[in-house]
């Protein structure tokens, strides 16, 4: 059995696609398929991919580099890819980071760069890593890591963006505030992130255009 949305091979008793989250319409013998609207299952923010035809190109409007916060002690690097009708959470797991670093190391070695030029090339690679998501569809991002998920804007009740700000205190120490991005879902769940993105007009304008009144922006 294969997923009707992305073509991923599924087990015969699967209820959801393990690649894209598409619900599987199980049909009893002697009955006809019933066309139903997709429902939230298991994880409220893992959305089905029915709204975007596979042959329709997607373009990232903005990519923000963040840390997804699971608890005080557990955080994972995560790129938030904002598209026209959805956002995609692209997690940079330790496994993916090692795989990408190893691949880049091989390219640097093959190019014959020395230690210093090679180190500079590796730093440049990671500094520009987010740019690749401007050329990827949501399906391609989902296939990159099993933790990656799609959130449609229609399921977001509020997105809080608190810009990162640093200030020098009277004793000479540096203090920082903000650096928060919280996505509150209609079902009551909130996904939390930290970041080091300062107040930026283009970020605010893009979020306002995509989310309208659901955006709460703090400098």
N, C-alpha and C positions, 0 to 999 in steps of 0.2 A: 504494500500500500504506500502511496506517495501523497505528499501534501499538495493540495490543489492550488496553493498560493505560491510556494517557492520551489516545489519539486523535490524537497528533501524526503529521503526514504524513511518510512515509519514502520513501527511494529504493528501487527494486526489489531492489537487492543489499545493502541494509542488514542488518547482523547484530544491531545494538543500536539502541534508540531514542536519539536525540541529546538528547531532552528529559528523560526519566526513567530511562534506563539499562536498560529492560526488554529482555531477550533476545528476538530475533525467531526464531520457529520456522519455519525454511525447509523447505518440503515439496517433495520431488521429485515430478514428474508420475507419477500412477498409484499413489501411496502415501498412507497416512493419517497425520495428524499424530500425533506421539508426545508424550505428556505427560511432560516431564522436569522435575526440580528445577532452579532457576536456579543457575548456577555463577559463581564469581569470574572476571571477564574484564578484561584490560588493567590496570585499577586495582582493587586488592584491596578498597578501602573504598567503591567506588561500588556500591551495592546495588540490586537490583531492588525494585520497589514492590508485589510480589505479596501481601505479608502484610497490607496495609491496604486493605479495600474502598473504592472511590472514594466511595461514598455514606455512609461512616461518618465522622462528624466527628472531627477531631483537635484537641487542645488542648495548647498549650505549657505544660509544668509550670514551666519556668524558662528565662530567656534570659540568657546571659553575654556581655559585650562583651570581645573579646580581639583580639590581633594574631596572625594565623597566620604562623609562622616557616618560610620556605622555605630561608633561608641567613642568614649573618651580616648581609648587606646587603639582603636582600629580605624584606619583611614586608607583609602585607595585612590591613587591618581585617576582622574576621570575627565575626559573632554566632553563638554556639553555641546552638541552639534545642533544648532537651531536651523530648521528648515521652514518651509512656508506654512505647513499645517501641523507640524510635529517637531519634537526634538528627540535626539538620540543620545543616550548615555554610552560613551565609548570608554570602557574601563581599561586602564593600562596596568594589567596584572603583572606580578613579578615574573611569571612565565613568559608573557608577551614581551616585557621589557628585555629579558635576557635573550630571547629569540631575536629581537630586533638589533640588540647590541652585538650579538654574535655575527649576524648577517652584515652589519655595517663594518665590523672589524675585518671580516674577510674581504670586503670591497676595498677598505683602506690598505690592507696588506697587499692585495693584488695590484693596486695603483703604485706601489713602491714609495709611499709617503713615509718620512721619518717619524720619530716619536713626537716631536712638537707639532708638526703639520698634521699628523694623524690624530693627536689629541684635540687640536683645533677643529678638525673635520668632524669628530665625534660630538663635540660640544655644539657645533653648528647644526648637526643632524637633529639632536634632541631639541634645540631651541626652535627649529622650524617643523618639528614633527606634526604639530596640529594642522599645518597647511594641507596635509594629504587628504583630510576629511572634506575639503572643498571640492574634491574630485571623486567622492564616493557617494553611492546611494545608500539609503537606510538599510537595504538588504545586504549590501556589501559590508557595512559596518557591523550588522548583527552577526554575520558569518565570521567575523574576525575573532570574537571571543564569546563564550556561552553566557557571560554575565551581562553582555550588552543588551539594552532594552530600548523600546520606543515608547514615548509618551505623547499622545495627541493633545493639542492645546485644549480641545473640547473637554478633556477630563481634568484640567487644572482649574482649581477655584482661586488660587492666588500664587503668584511668584514674587517672593521678597528678594530684592537685590540690595544689599548694604555694601556700599563702596568701601574699599580698604583705604585707611588713612593713617599716616604716621606723624607724630609730633614730638618735639623735643621738650622735655620737662625742665623745670627750673634747676634741677640738680645735674643736668646734662645727659640724663638717660633718655632713651628713645622709647616711646610708647605707641602702640598701634591699636586701632579700633576698627570695627567693621569687618570686612572680608567674609561676609556671609551670603549664601544663596540658598533659600529654602523653597522647595516646590511643594505646595499643599494641594492634595488631590480631592476631588469631589467626595470620595469615599471616606475622608477623614485622615488619611495617611500623609505624612510629611517626609520628604526626602531632603536631607541636609548636606550642604557642601560648605567648604571654606575656600577662600581664594585670596590673591594679592592684587586684584584689579582695582585701580583707583577710579575716582569719578570721571566718567568719560561720556561725552555728549553722544558719540556714535553708538555706544553700547545702550545708553538709555533710549535713544530714538528707535533703534532696532527692536528692543524689547517692547516698547510702547506700540509700535506698529503691529507686532505679532500677537501681543496679549491684551492690548487696550487697557480697560479699567481693572483688569485682574493683576496688573503690575503694581507692586508697591516698591518704589525706589527711594533709597536713603543715601544721602551723601556721607 
